[in-house]
Amino acid sequence: MSSEPNRLAQFLYGLVPFAITVAVLLVLVVIGGRAVQGYEMRQEAKALEQRVEQMRKQYRQSTNELDYYRSDEYIEKVAREELGLTKPGEVSVALVLPEERRPSSLMPTPTPTPMVAPAGTPIPVWQKWLAVFVDKH
């Protein structure tokens, strides 16, 4: 009977290193998972910080544009260039070129030549549709 407790003691002494090894591996897996999760979170935080900085820059640019569009300088520019207005006391001058020196603003309209297919050749559908919209009847 004394051999049975010795065998049990030997079994338990053999089981202790195995249990310690399993516990250490389990702790390493948990710590490794947390480390990976922390790394991913730091990368995501870095990306979000870059996005925030990009949005701040865009906001500053938009604010500067808005300030310019509200400025007297811009209002005067639009009034002069697009509306043809002048300040009181200023004289507006319009230059008119002689007829022969004026650039032609109307270009002659090209007329399409009708597409004629040889006899017996079917006309593609796209050419039929093109003829509907382009040909003058």
LOLO-619330 format. One record per residue: x, y, z of N, C-alpha, C in turn. Coordinates in steps of 0.02 Angstrom, whole numbers, padded with zeros to 5 digits, always signed. Atoms other than C-alpha are relative to their C-alpha. Layout:
BEGIN
XYZXYZXYZ ...
***
This chain:
BEGIN
+00040-00059+00000+00000+00000+00000+00043+00063+00000 -00042-00059-00002+00142+00114+00026+00021+00022-00070 -00018-00018+00068+00179+00109-00160-00054+00041-00033 +00054-00040+00029+00008+00180-00201+00006+00074+00018 -00009-00071-00015+00035+00344-00106+00061+00028-00035 -00058-00024+00036+00207+00356-00184-00016+00014-00073 +00020-00010+00070+00131+00336-00357-00043+00062-00007 +00044-00059+00002+00000+00466-00317+00042+00063+00009 -00043-00058-00011+00133+00584-00251+00042+00014-00062 -00039-00009+00061+00239+00555-00406-00044+00030-00056 +00045-00026+00051+00088+00586-00517-00015+00074+00012 +00014-00070-00016+00047+00748-00425+00060+00044-00012 -00061-00039+00013+00228+00805-00432+00012+00009-00076 -00005-00006+00073+00226+00771-00620-00054+00047-00028 +00055-00042+00022+00060+00863-00637+00013+00074+00015 -00013-00070-00019+00122+01022-00550+00038+00038-00055 -00033-00038+00054+00248+01072-00687-00045+00009-00061 +00046-00006+00057+00117+01035-00820-00052+00055+00013 +00050-00051-00018-00013+01143-00730+00032+00069-00001 -00034-00066+00001+00114+01283-00708+00013+00021-00072 -00012-00016+00070+00159+01273-00893-00064+00023-00034 +00065-00020+00029-00025+01282-00944-00020+00069+00024 +00018-00065-00028-00054+01429-00827+00042+00055-00030 -00045-00051+00029+00098+01522-00894-00020+00013-00073 +00021-00009+00070+00043+01491-01074-00066+00039-00005 +00063-00036-00001-00132+01551-01033+00011+00074+00014 -00015-00070-00016-00064+01710-00955+00033+00034-00059 -00034-00029+00059+00049+01739-01107-00049+00014-00057 +00050-00011+00053-00097+01718-01227-00043+00061+00016 +00042-00058-00020-00204+01841-01128+00040+00065-00007 -00041-00060+00004-00061+01967-01115+00014+00018-00073 -00013-00012+00072-00020+01946-01301-00061+00029-00034 +00062-00027+00029-00202+01975-01348-00011+00072+00020 +00008-00070-00024-00208+02132-01242+00050+00046-00035 -00052-00041+00033-00045+02193-01320-00020+00015-00072 +00023-00010+00069-00114+02168-01497-00058+00049+00000 +00058-00045-00004-00276+02254-01448+00023+00072+00015 -00027-00066-00015-00179+02400-01374+00034+00031-00060 -00033-00025+00060-00073+02416-01531-00051+00023-00052 +00052-00018+00048-00228+02417-01642-00035+00065+00021 +00034-00060-00025-00310+02549-01532+00045+00062-00010 -00045-00057+00011-00154+02660-01541+00002+00019-00074 +00000-00015+00071-00152+02645-01730-00065+00035-00021 +00064-00031+00015-00337+02689-01740-00002+00072+00028 -00002-00067-00029-00310+02838-01623+00044+00046-00043 -00044-00040+00043-00166+02898-01733-00036+00021-00064 +00037-00015+00061-00275+02886-01889-00055+00052+00013 +00053-00048-00017-00416+02980-01802+00029+00070+00013 -00032-00064-00011-00296+03117-01746+00018+00033-00066 -00016-00027+00066-00238+03138-01926-00063+00025-00035 +00064-00021+00031-00419+03147-01986-00025+00065+00032 +00020-00061-00035-00458+03278-01853+00041+00059-00024 -00043-00054+00023-00308+03382-01906-00018+00020-00072 +00021-00015+00069-00361+03368-02088-00065+00040-00001 +00064-00035-00003-00537+03424-02044+00009+00071+00028 -00013-00067-00026-00469+03571-01942+00030+00044-00054 -00031-00038+00055-00363+03625-02090-00053+00020-00052 +00054-00014+00047-00514+03612-02205-00047+00053+00028 +00043-00049-00033-00618+03711-02080+00031+00070-00004 -00034-00065+00004-00486+03849-02072-00002+00028-00070 +00001-00022+00069-00479+03856-02261-00070+00025-00019 +00068-00021+00015-00669+03865-02275-00017+00065+00035 +00013-00062-00037-00676+04000-02141+00034+00059-00034 -00036-00053+00036-00544+04102-02234-00036+00019-00064 +00037-00014+00061-00642+04085-02396-00064+00038+00016 +00062-00034-00019-00803+04136-02310+00014+00073+00020 -00018-00068-00019-00717+04288-02233+00015+00042-00062 -00015-00037+00062-00653+04337-02406-00064+00016-00038 +00062-00012+00037-00825+04317-02486-00044+00052+00035 +00038-00051-00036-00898+04429-02350+00035+00067+00001 -00040-00062-00004-00762+04560-02370-00023+00052-00051 +00015-00054+00046-00786+04729-02452+00040-00007-00065 -00043+00009+00059-00643+04687-02570-00033-00047-00051 +00032+00047+00045-00735+04537-02643-00065+00029-00028 +00063-00030+00023-00902+04629-02652+00014+00052-00054 -00017-00050+00051-00819+04771-02747+00023-00033-00064 -00025+00036+00058-00732+04650-02864-00059-00027-00041 +00058+00028+00035-00897+04562-02907-00042+00056-00031 +00039-00057+00025-00987+04729-02926+00031+00029-00063 -00034-00029+00058-00856+04793-03048+00003-00049-00059 -00013+00046+00054-00816+04636-03148-00062-00034-00027 +00057+00038+00023-00981+04544-03156-00062+00043-00011 +00059-00041+00006-01110+04681-03134+00013+00065-00037 -00017-00060+00036-01017+04823-03219-00015+00064+00038 +00015-00059-00040-01048+04944-03076+00064+00041+00012 -00056-00045-00016-00937+05093-03033-00015+00038+00064 +00008-00041-00059-00908+05199-02880-00026+00069-00022 +00022-00068+00018-00988+05372-02874+00060+00043-00020 -00053-00043+00024-00882+05493-02974+00045-00034-00051 -00040+00035+00050-00799+05357-03080-00038-00003-00066 +00030+00004+00066-00831+05345-03266+00015-00070-00029 -00007+00066+00030-00860+05177-03349+00015+00008-00074 -00019-00004+00070-00777+05153-03518-00008-00069-00031 +00008+00063+00036-00825+05019-03644+00033+00007-00068 -00034-00002+00065-00711+04986-03792-00039-00042-00050 +00035+00035+00054-00796+04938-03955+00048-00003-00059 -00045+00009+00057-00688+04865-04093-00039+00010-00065 +00034-00004+00065-00726+04903-04275-00023-00069-00023 +00031+00063+00022-00829+04770-04362+00051-00049-00028 -00048+00045+00031-00682+04699-04462+00050-00029+00049 -00048+00024-00049-00575+04676-04305-00033-00041+00056 +00035+00038-00052-00708+04595-04197+00009-00075-00011 -00004+00073+00007-00681+04413-04161-00069-00029-00014 +00064+00031+00017-00816+04304-04234-00021-00045+00058 +00022+00041-00056-00915+04235-04090-00044-00057-00024 +00042+00054+00026-01027+04131-04201+00039-00037-00054 -00036+00043+00048-00938+03991-04289-00052-00033-00045 +00049+00035+00043-01022+03910-04439-00014-00069+00028 +00021+00065-00026-01119+03757-04390+00014-00053-00052 -00014+00053+00049-01051+03601-04473-00063-00042-00012 +00058+00042+00016-01181+03497-04563+00026-00071-00009 -00024+00069+00006-01162+03311-04544-00017-00030-00068 +00015+00034+00064-01149+03207-04700-00037-00064+00017 +00040+00060-00015-01280+03071-04705+00041-00062-00014 -00035+00063+00008-01214+02897-04685-00042-00046-00044 +00035+00043+00047-01261+02788-04830+00034-00068+00001 -00027+00068-00001-01238+02602-04815-00010-00031-00068 +00010+00034+00064-01211+02494-04968-00064-00041+00002 +00063+00036+00005-01366+02406-05028+00007-00069+00031 +00001+00065-00031-01407+02254-04925+00035-00003+00067 -00035-00002-00064-01299+02306-04776-00047+00032+00051 +00045-00031-00050-01405+02335-04620+00036+00057+00036 -00028-00058-00036-01379+02503-04534-00003-00015+00074 +00000+00013-00072-01326+02484-04352-00050+00045+00036 +00051-00036-00038-01454+02540-04223+00027+00067+00024 -00026-00063-00026-01338+02673-04150+00002+00053-00055 -00001-00049+00054-01324+02755-04322-00071+00025-00014 +00070-00021+00009-01514+02756-04338-00019+00052+00052 +00016-00047-00053-01530+02842-04168+00037+00066-00010 -00039-00061+00014-01391+02965-04214-00034+00041-00053 +00034-00034+00054-01485+03007-04373-00063+00035+00025 +00061-00030-00027-01643+03043-04272+00016+00067+00033 -00016-00061-00038-01555+03175-04165+00042+00050-00039 -00046-00045+00034-01429+03248-04287-00024+00023-00068 +00020-00017+00068-01501+03244-04463-00055+00053+00001 +00051-00052+00008-01601+03395-04519-00047-00021-00055 +00050+00021+00049-01762+03355-04610-00035+00059-00028 
***
